[in-house]
């Protein structure tokens, strides 16, 4: 291990076949491996060149995001698709569309007064609010029907179920339709067939829309059928055209009756075609009348036919009288003649027996206020009867039991 020399082995050539060792030549490496190695190298070179030369290869991302929110951001308003704007706004707060509210004042407040839009809004406001917000749009005409005692299917009643009708049993003159344009009044009076409970006896149509004209119809027994106080039908059937061409009144036997044709009566129908599309049909019987009023809502409208506001809940006998008065004030009367007020013993007994004392007391106070100072006793009682039994369409059959 620590000597100064190393051993070396040397060989000396002594002639072919004369020595102890022979030189062996090593095999050359196989050509197959050479070809394979070269091929792999070439393929790698091709791949590298393709990746380098691909378009946009320098900005290729491997994140897998659906949109590059940096690309084209300068002109995103016009250059991006709606879906790219939505995605980039939600995920990177880019490309968000901001809605700027207009500060220009609108000509009308379409929320103010909307519950009474049909009757209370001007035509210009209705047109604006209907066009922009679908509010206050023109409503189709509706029908109010009065028949019998009289019972009333108001403009706002849904359907024509007679059990849902309101009633006015007391005598007197009433507003059927009260508005700034159309005025229709009815006279209710008792008959021997109704135990003294009222039936419609007379009706008059007037108001600004008729420009001073007045059409009045009563029972057949009364003989009242006039225009401006003058009889206009010398025979039956017949037709009357106003001189200014604004309305037509016909007198025929044509029309579907709202109730029944009373026994012993001939069918007579007064049909009025009036301005503003108002249609009034009066079914004229011997001692009472039935009628139907078809019209669109008018400004400030109210009456026994209701206030035409789309809410049947406020069309009750007592609430209507609270709004417009229990009867037509004498100064506002359009009806000819004077109502005959009667309060029969049957009605008096029924009022005492079937109207609670507290309700009668409230009705007395309410009617005294509505009728004004020192009202006639019978008129006051008739008003009380309406307050107590206006929601009862069977009051007449009850009255029959109090003979």
C-alpha positions in Angstrom: 0.0 0.0 0.0 2.9 2.6 0.6 5.5 1.5 -2.1 7.1 3.6 -4.8 6.2 1.5 -7.9 3.2 0.1 -9.8 2.9 -2.9 -11.9 2.3 -2.5 -15.7 1.5 -5.2 -18.3 2.9 -5.0 -21.7 2.5 -7.2 -24.9 5.2 -7.8 -27.6 4.4 -9.1 -31.1 6.4 -12.4 -31.9 4.8 -13.5 -35.1 1.5 -14.9 -36.3 0.6 -18.0 -34.2 3.7 -17.9 -32.1 2.4 -16.0 -29.0 -0.1 -16.7 -26.2 -2.6 -13.8 -26.8 -4.7 -12.5 -29.8 -6.2 -9.1 -30.6 -10.0 -9.2 -30.7 -11.9 -6.4 -32.6 -15.1 -5.0 -30.8 -18.5 -5.0 -32.6 -19.8 -1.6 -33.9 -23.0 -0.2 -32.3 -26.4 -1.2 -33.9 -27.8 1.3 -36.5 -31.4 0.9 -35.2 -30.8 2.8 -32.1 -29.2 5.5 -34.1 -32.2 5.9 -36.3 -34.6 5.9 -33.4 -32.7 8.6 -31.5 -32.5 10.8 -34.6 -36.3 10.4 -35.3 -37.2 11.4 -31.7 -35.0 14.5 -32.0 -36.6 15.5 -35.3 -40.1 15.2 -33.8 -39.2 17.3 -30.8 -37.9 19.9 -33.0 -41.1 20.0 -35.1 -43.3 20.3 -32.0 -41.2 23.2 -30.7 -41.4 25.0 -34.1 -45.2 24.5 -34.4 -45.8 25.9 -30.9 -43.6 28.9 -31.6 -45.2 29.6 -35.0 -48.9 29.3 -33.9 -50.9 32.6 -34.1 -51.3 34.3 -30.8 -49.2 31.7 -29.1 -47.5 34.3 -27.0 -50.8 35.3 -25.3 -52.2 31.8 -24.9 -53.5 31.1 -21.4 -54.1 27.7 -19.8 -56.7 29.0 -17.2 -59.8 27.6 -19.1 -61.8 30.8 -18.6 -64.7 31.4 -21.1 -63.6 35.0 -21.8 -60.5 37.2 -21.6 -61.8 40.3 -20.0 -58.6 42.3 -20.8 -58.8 41.6 -24.5 -60.7 44.4 -26.3 -61.7 46.2 -23.0 -61.0 49.6 -24.6 -64.1 49.2 -26.8 -66.2 46.8 -24.7 -69.4 48.8 -25.1 -69.6 48.1 -28.8 -67.1 45.2 -29.3 -68.2 42.7 -26.7 -71.1 40.3 -26.9 -73.9 40.5 -24.4 -72.8 37.2 -22.8 -69.2 38.5 -22.4 -70.3 41.7 -20.8 -72.4 39.8 -18.4 -69.6 37.3 -17.5 -66.9 39.9 -17.2 -69.1 42.2 -15.1 -70.0 39.4 -12.7 -66.5 37.9 -12.4 -64.1 40.8 -12.9 -66.3 43.9 -12.6 -65.6 44.9 -16.2 -68.0 45.7 -19.0 -70.9 46.4 -16.6 -73.9 48.2 -18.1 -75.0 51.1 -15.9 -78.6 52.3 -16.3 -79.0 56.1 -15.9 -82.3 57.1 -14.5 -84.0 60.0 -16.2 -84.4 63.1 -14.1 -86.9 64.6 -16.5 -90.2 65.4 -14.7 -93.2 63.5 -16.1 -96.3 65.4 -17.1 -98.5 63.3 -14.8 -98.2 61.3 -11.6 -99.8 58.0 -12.7 -100.0 56.7 -9.1 -101.8 59.8 -7.7 -105.6 59.2 -7.8 -105.2 55.8 -9.5 -108.1 54.1 -7.5 -110.5 56.7 -9.0 -108.7 57.0 -12.4 -111.7 55.9 -14.5 -113.9 58.7 -13.3 -111.4 61.3 -11.9 -108.5 61.6 -14.4 -108.6 63.9 -17.4 -108.5 62.3 -20.9 -105.0 63.6 -21.4 -103.7 61.9 -18.2 -105.6 58.7 -19.0 -104.0 58.6 -22.4 -100.5 59.3 -21.1 -100.7 56.8 -18.1 -102.3 54.1 -20.2 -99.7 54.4 -23.0 -96.7 54.4 -20.6 -97.8 52.4 -17.6 -101.1 50.6 -18.7 -102.9 52.6 -16.0 -106.2 54.5 -16.4 -107.0 52.8 -19.7 -110.5 53.1 -21.0 -112.8 50.6 -19.5 -115.7 48.9 -21.4 -119.2 50.1 -20.6 -121.0 48.4 -17.7 -124.7 47.9 -16.9 -126.7 48.8 -13.9 -130.1 47.0 -13.5 -133.1 48.0 -11.4 -136.1 45.8 -11.0 -138.9 45.1 -8.6 -138.8 46.6 -5.1 -136.4 48.0 -6.4 -133.3 45.8 -6.3 -130.1 47.1 -7.9 -127.3 45.3 -9.6 -124.7 48.0 -9.5 -122.0 48.8 -12.2 -119.4 47.2 -9.9 -121.2 44.0 -9.0 -119.3 41.0 -10.4 -121.8 38.8 -12.2 -125.6 39.2 -12.2 -126.6 37.2 -9.2 -129.8 38.8 -7.9 -129.0 37.6 -4.3 -126.0 39.9 -4.3 -128.0 43.0 -5.2 -128.6 46.0 -3.0 -132.1 47.3 -2.4 -134.0 50.6 -1.6 -137.4 50.0 0.0 -138.3 53.5 1.2 -140.2 56.0 -0.8 -138.7 59.1 -2.3 -136.6 60.5 -5.1 -133.1 59.0 -5.6 -130.0 59.6 -7.6 -129.4 56.6 -9.9 -126.4 58.3 -11.6 -124.9 61.5 -10.3 -121.9 62.9 -12.1 -120.6 66.1 -13.7 -121.9 64.9 -17.1 -124.7 62.4 -16.7 -127.7 62.9 -14.3 -130.3 60.1 -13.9 -132.9 60.3 -11.1 -135.5 57.7 -10.1 -138.7 58.0 -8.1 -139.4 55.0 -5.8 -143.0 54.6 -4.5 -144.8 51.7 -2.8 -147.6 49.7 -4.5 -150.4 47.5 -3.2 -148.5 44.5 -4.5 -145.3 45.2 -2.6 -146.8 45.6 1.0 -145.9 49.3 0.7 -142.3 48.7 -0.1 -141.1 50.9 -2.9 -140.8 50.0 -6.6 -139.4 52.3 -9.3 -142.2 54.6 -10.5 -140.5 57.2 -12.7 -137.1 58.0 -14.2 -135.6 61.1 -15.7 -132.4 61.5 -17.7 -130.7 64.8 -18.0 -127.4 66.6 -17.3 -124.7 68.4 -19.2 -124.3 65.6 -21.8 -127.8 66.2 -23.1 -127.2 70.0 -23.4 -130.3 71.0 -21.5 -132.6 68.2 -22.8 -134.5 66.0 -20.4 -136.2 62.6 -21.1 -138.7 61.3 -18.6 -140.6 58.0 -18.4 -143.2 56.8 -15.9 -145.6 53.9 -15.5 -148.2 53.2 -18.2 -150.8 54.3 -15.7 -149.1 57.7 -15.3 -148.9 58.3 -19.0 -145.5 60.0 -18.5 -143.3 59.6 -21.6 -141.9 63.0 -22.6 -138.9 64.8 -24.0 -138.4 68.3 -22.5 -141.8 68.0 -21.0 -143.6 67.3 -24.3 -145.2 64.0 -25.3 -143.4 62.7 -28.4 -145.2 59.5 -29.3 -148.7 59.7 -30.7 -148.8 56.0 -31.3 -147.1 52.7 -30.6 -144.5 51.8 -31.8 -142.6 54.9 -32.6 -139.2 56.6 -32.9 -138.1 60.2 -31.9 -135.0 61.9 -33.2 -133.8 65.0 -31.4 -133.6 68.1 -33.6 -129.8 68.4 -33.1 -129.3 64.7 -33.9 -127.6 64.0 -30.5 -130.0 61.3 -29.3 -132.8 58.9 -30.4 -135.7 57.5 -28.3 -137.7 54.6 -29.6 -140.9 53.0 -28.2 -141.3 49.4 -29.0 -141.8 45.9 -27.7 -138.2 44.9 -28.3 -135.8 44.0 -25.5 -135.0 41.3 -23.0 -136.8 42.0 -19.7 -134.5 42.0 -16.5 -137.1 40.2 -14.4 -140.5 39.0 -15.6 -143.5 40.4 -17.5 -146.1 41.1 -14.8 -149.4 39.3 -15.2 -151.9 41.3 -17.3 -149.2 43.7 -18.7 -148.2 44.4 -22.3 -144.5 44.7 -23.0 -143.5 48.3 -23.7 -139.8 49.3 -23.9 -138.5 52.8 -24.1 -135.0 52.6 -25.6 -132.7 55.7 -25.4 -129.5 56.0 -27.5 -127.7 59.0 -25.9 -124.4 60.9 -26.2 -121.2 59.4 -24.6 -122.5 56.0 -25.5 -125.1 56.0 -22.8 -127.9 53.5 -23.3 -131.1 53.5 -21.2 -133.8 50.9 -21.5 -137.0 51.4 -19.5 -139.5 48.5 -19.3 -142.8 50.2 -18.7 -145.4 48.2 -16.8 -148.8 49.3 -15.6 -147.8 50.5 -12.1 -144.0 50.3 -12.0 -141.0 50.3 -14.2 -137.8 48.2 -14.5 -134.7 49.7 -16.2 -131.2 49.1 -17.4 -128.5 51.7 -17.7 -125.4 50.9 -19.8 -122.5 53.4 -19.8 -118.9 54.1 -19.2 -117.7 55.7 -15.9 -118.1 59.5 -15.7 -116.2 62.1 -13.6 -117.4 62.2 -10.0 -119.9 59.4 -10.6 -122.0 57.9 -7.7 -125.6 57.0 -7.0 -127.8 54.0 -6.3 -126.1 52.3 -9.2 -122.8 52.6 -7.4 -119.7 54.8 -7.8 -118.2 52.8 -10.8 -114.8 52.5 -9.1 -114.4 48.7 -9.6 -115.0 48.0 -5.9 -118.4 46.4 -5.2 -117.6 46.4 -1.5 -118.5 50.1 -1.1 -121.8 49.8 -3.0 -124.1 49.3 0.0 -127.4 51.0 0.6 -126.3 52.9 3.7 -122.8 53.8 2.4 -124.2 55.1 -0.9 -126.7 57.3 1.0 -123.9 58.5 3.3 -121.9 59.6 0.2 -124.7 61.3 -1.8 -127.5 61.9 0.6 -130.6 59.8 1.5 -132.8 61.5 -1.2 -132.4 64.0 -4.0 -132.4 67.5 -2.5 -135.5 69.5 -3.8 -133.2 72.1 -5.4 -131.6 69.3 -7.5 -134.7 67.5 -8.6 -135.2 66.9 -12.3 -138.4 64.8 -11.8 -141.8 66.2 -12.5 -144.5 66.0 -9.8 -143.8 65.0 -6.2 -143.1 61.6 -4.6 -145.9 60.1 -2.5 -144.3 59.0 0.8 -145.9 56.1 2.6 -144.8 53.9 5.5 -147.2 51.0 6.0 -148.1 49.2 9.2 -146.3 46.1 7.8 -143.1 48.1 7.4 -143.4 49.6 10.8 -143.9 46.2 12.5 -141.0 44.7 10.5 -138.7 47.6 11.5 -139.5 47.1 15.2 -139.2 43.3 15.1 -136.2 42.7 12.8 -134.0 45.7 13.1 -131.8 45.7 16.2 -132.4 48.6 18.6 -128.8 49.7 18.2 -129.1 49.7 14.4 -132.3 51.6 14.5 -130.7 54.2 16.7 -127.8 54.6 14.3 -130.2 54.7 11.4 -132.3 57.4 13.0 -129.3 59.6 13.7 -127.8 59.0 10.2 -131.1 59.6 8.4 -131.9 62.8 10.3 -128.5 64.2 9.3 -128.9 63.1 5.7 -132.4 64.4 5.2 -131.7 67.8 6.8 -133.6 69.8 9.5 -137.0 68.5 10.7 -137.6 65.7 8.1 -141.0 64.3 7.5 -141.7 61.4 9.9 -142.6 59.0 7.2 -139.6 60.0 5.1 -137.4 59.5 8.1 -138.9 56.0 8.7 -138.5 55.1 5.1 -134.8 56.0 5.3 -134.4 53.9 8.4 -136.0 51.0 6.7 -133.4 51.3 3.9 -130.5 51.4 6.3 -131.8 48.3 8.2 -132.9 46.1 5.2 -131.1 47.5 2.2 -129.0 44.3 2.0 -132.0 42.0 2.2 -133.4 41.2 -1.2 -136.3 39.2 0.4 -137.6 42.1 2.6 -141.0 42.1 0.8 -141.7 38.5 1.6 -140.9 39.2 5.2 -143.2 42.2 5.2 -146.1 40.0 4.1 -145.9 38.2 7.5 -146.8 41.4 9.4 -150.4 41.9 8.4 
